[in-house]
Amino acid sequence: QESRPQRLAFAMLDRGADGELSLEALEAHYLRTSNCIPEDLEDIFKRVDIDDDGCITYVEFLSATLPTAVRCDERLIRTVFEHLDRDGDGYVDARDLAEAFRHGRDPDKVCREALTEVCPDSAQLSWEAFLRLMCPG
């Protein structure tokens, strides 16, 4: 319900209906609708394209466009945490992330690097740390 406007916007932008938005697709949208491509579109695109694969997925799009009231809903964040905590030990670690996002494989250690970036001292996230990360302040 809360994501309906985002779902509709994504569908309008995803003209190929492949579930991904490329920079080119966004440029084409701006040319069609306003005849002008925003100067900072590429920078914004890179910030939203979390995994740097050249495409914005629906999840990445939602992450960038959901209102704070939805993004910081503790009940929803708890659901995400429980989904990521694949082994149910109360922490999200690199193995959990690999299971959730990389089909259990992480040969290039992307999951470990991501965790090290957000929790350099422990390489795992507790529920409390995850909540602070998702809703700073």
C-alpha positions, -999 to +999 in steps of 0.1 A: +000+000+000+027+025+011+048+018-020+020+021-046+031+055-060+067+042-063+054+010-080+035+031-106+064+054-112+088+025-116+064+008-141+062+041-161+100+044-163+105+007-170+093+008-206+110-025-214+093-042-185+124-060-175+125-048-139+155-026-143+161+010-152+192+020-171+207+055-173+197+056-209+161+047-201+159+076-176+175+100-201+150+089-227+122+095-202+134+130-195+137+138-232+102+125-238+086+144-209+106+176-206+130+177-235+158+182-211+181+158-191+189+170-156+226+179-153+230+157-122+211+127-135+242+105-138+254+113-103+220+106-088+218+074-109+252+062-095+240+069-059+208+049-063+225+020-082+238+005-049+255-026-064+270-005-093+258-029-120+246-001-143+209-007-136+185+004-109+163-024-097+129-020-081+144-025-047+171+001-053+144+025-066+122+019-035+152+025-012+157+059-028+121+070-030+101+057+000+091+084+025+110+084+058+079+074+077+078+041+058+116+036+057+118+042+094+088+020+104+104-001+131+080-030+124+091-031+088+127-028+097+124-057+121+109-078+092+138-069+070+163-077+098+147-111+104+148-118+067+185-110+064+194-129+096+193-162+077+207-184+105+185-168+132+213-160+155+203-124+161+230-109+140+234-102+103+269-112+091+285-117+057+273-153+054+237-141+060+241-114+033+255-138+008+225-161+014+201-133+010+216-115-020+241-137-037+226-172-037+250-182-009+281-173-029+304-144-023+337-152-039+347-115-043+338-108-006+314-080-014+292-089+016+321-088+040+333-055+026+298-040+029+296-050+066+331-038+073+321-004+059+291-001+083+305-019+113+343-020+111+348-034+146+325-065+146+317-076+110+282-083+121+251-062+128+229-067+159+192-056+157+200-024+175+229-015+152+208-024+121+180-001+134+204+028+139+219+022+104+184+022+088+171+052+108+200+075+118+192+102+143 
